[in-house]
């Protein structure tokens, strides 16, 4: 096991240590905030949660989320619900999410995976093989699905991540600027999962 740019990589590539570390960090920060939230108003609490908790959840989510087991996903979802309760105890979780446009862990996975693939396509880096079609198709050029022997590869950003990207509406994936892509992507994800 070793750490590279904050991502904990283990010999089985199941990112168990990475998600354990993420869950541990989020749990600690929630406990600290619980003791101090009485001194903060709702808006400030949201900003603090966004800055110190959601930033931890976001980091590397496109790598670890889809590969890890359901047990850890359930823990992450439970912690996410706890953050919503920190922001406002009187409203329902759905109301708080809608008020602040807060994405669930799964929505964050889709969001950051799509951004990573979008940037990869736009850059000159050759992370993906691109198939060019001579005839008109929905996608004039398409990322080639790679073959993986192991499930960790199939569930990775190069396997299922590509599927996530191609489930987005074509007009969003064809956006020219990254800023416009991010804005439309977030709006689409939030509307889809209301």
C-alpha positions in Angstrom: 0.0 0.0 0.0 1.2 3.5 -0.8 -0.1 7.1 -1.0 0.1 9.0 -4.3 -1.2 12.6 -4.4 -3.5 11.9 -1.5 -5.0 8.7 -3.0 -4.2 5.5 -1.1 -3.5 2.6 -3.5 -3.5 -1.0 -2.2 -2.2 -4.1 -3.9 -5.7 -5.4 -4.7 -6.8 -2.0 -6.2 -10.1 -2.2 -4.2 -9.4 1.2 -2.5 -10.6 -0.1 0.8 -8.0 1.9 2.7 -8.9 5.0 0.7 -12.6 4.9 1.5 -11.8 3.9 5.2 -9.6 7.0 5.4 -12.3 9.2 3.8 -15.0 7.9 6.1 -12.7 8.4 9.1 -11.9 12.0 8.1 -15.6 12.8 7.5 -16.7 11.2 10.8 -14.1 13.2 12.8 -15.1 16.5 11.1 -18.8 15.8 11.8 -18.2 15.2 15.5 -16.2 18.5 15.7 -18.9 20.4 13.9 -21.7 18.9 16.1 -20.1 20.5 19.1 -19.9 23.9 17.5 -22.9 24.1 15.2 -25.0 25.9 17.8 -22.8 28.9 17.3 -23.4 29.0 13.6 -26.4 30.0 11.5 -27.7 27.7 8.7 -25.9 29.5 5.8 -22.6 29.5 7.7 -23.0 25.8 8.7 -23.6 24.9 5.0 -20.4 26.8 4.0 -18.3 25.1 6.7 -19.7 21.6 5.8 -19.1 22.3 2.1 -15.5 23.5 2.8 -14.3 20.9 5.3 -16.5 17.8 4.7 -17.7 17.8 1.1 -14.1 18.6 -0.1 -12.9 15.4 1.7 -15.7 13.4 0.1 -15.0 14.8 -3.3 -11.3 14.1 -3.4 -10.7 11.0 -5.5 -14.4 10.0 -5.5 -14.2 9.3 -9.2 -11.6 6.6 -8.4 -12.8 4.9 -5.2 -16.6 5.2 -5.3 -17.6 2.7 -7.9 -14.9 0.1 -7.0 -15.6 -0.1 -3.3 -18.1 -2.4 -1.7 -21.7 -1.5 -0.9 -21.0 -1.6 2.8 -18.7 1.4 2.4 -21.1 3.2 0.1 -23.9 2.8 2.7 -21.6 4.3 5.4 -20.8 7.2 3.1 -24.5 7.8 2.4 -25.2 7.7 6.1 -22.5 10.3 6.8 -23.8 12.4 4.0 -27.3 12.4 5.6 -25.7 13.4 8.9 -24.1 16.5 7.2 -27.6 17.5 5.9 -28.9 17.3 9.5 -26.0 19.5 10.7 -27.1 22.2 8.2 -30.7 22.1 9.3 -32.5 19.8 11.7 -36.0 21.1 11.1 -36.3 20.6 7.3 -36.4 17.2 5.5 -33.1 16.0 3.9 -34.6 16.5 0.5 -35.5 20.1 1.3 -32.0 20.9 2.5 -30.4 19.3 -0.6 -32.7 21.3 -2.9 -32.2 24.6 -1.1 -28.4 24.4 -1.4 -28.1 22.3 -4.6 -26.2 19.6 -2.7 -25.2 16.5 -4.6 -25.3 13.0 -3.0 -22.2 10.9 -3.0 -23.4 9.0 -6.1 -24.1 12.3 -7.9 -20.6 13.5 -7.0 -19.2 10.4 -8.5 -21.1 11.0 -11.8 -20.1 14.7 -11.7 -16.4 14.3 -11.1 -16.1 11.2 -13.3 -17.7 13.1 -16.2 -15.4 16.1 -15.7 -12.3 13.9 -15.6 -13.3 12.2 -18.9 -14.4 15.5 -20.5 -10.9 17.1 -19.6 -9.2 13.9 -20.9 -11.0 14.1 -24.3 -10.3 17.9 -24.6 -6.6 17.5 -23.7 -3.9 16.0 -25.9 -3.3 13.2 -23.3 -4.1 9.8 -24.7 -5.9 8.2 -21.7 -8.5 6.7 -24.0 -8.6 5.2 -27.5 -11.1 7.1 -29.6 -13.0 5.3 -32.4 -13.8 7.6 -35.3 -16.8 6.8 -37.4 -16.9 7.4 -41.2 -20.7 7.6 -41.1 -23.1 9.7 -39.1 -23.7 8.4 -35.6 -24.9 9.8 -32.4 -21.2 10.4 -31.5 -19.0 11.2 -34.5 -16.1 10.0 -32.3 -16.5 7.7 -29.3 -14.2 6.5 -26.5 -13.3 2.9 -27.1 -14.5 0.5 -24.4 -11.5 -1.2 -23.0 -11.4 -4.9 -22.1 -10.6 -5.7 -18.5 -9.9 -9.1 -17.0 -10.7 -8.1 -13.4 -13.8 -6.5 -11.9 -11.7 -3.6 -10.5 -10.8 -2.6 -14.1 -14.4 -3.0 -15.3 -15.6 -0.7 -12.4 -12.9 1.8 -12.9 -13.1 5.2 -14.5 -11.9 3.6 -17.8 -14.7 1.0 -17.6 -17.9 2.1 -16.0 -16.7 5.7 -16.0 -16.9 5.8 -19.8 -20.5 4.4 -19.6 -21.4 7.2 -17.1 -20.1 9.8 -19.5 -22.0 8.5 -22.5 -25.3 8.4 -20.5 -25.2 12.2 -20.4 -27.1 14.1 -23.0 -25.1 14.7 -26.2 -25.4 18.5 -26.1 -23.8 18.6 -22.7 -20.9 16.3 -23.6 -20.3 18.5 -26.7 -20.0 21.8 -24.7 -16.9 23.7 -25.8 -15.9 25.3 -22.5 -15.2 23.4 -19.3 -17.1 26.1 -17.3 -20.3 25.6 -19.4 -19.9 21.8 -19.2 -19.7 21.9 -15.4 -22.6 24.2 -15.0 -24.9 22.2 -17.3 -23.7 18.9 -15.9 -24.5 19.8 -12.3 -27.9 21.2 -13.3 -28.7 18.0 -15.2 -27.5 15.7 -12.4 -29.5 17.6 -9.7 -32.7 17.7 -11.9 -32.4 14.0 -12.8 -32.2 12.8 -9.1 -34.7 15.1 -7.4 
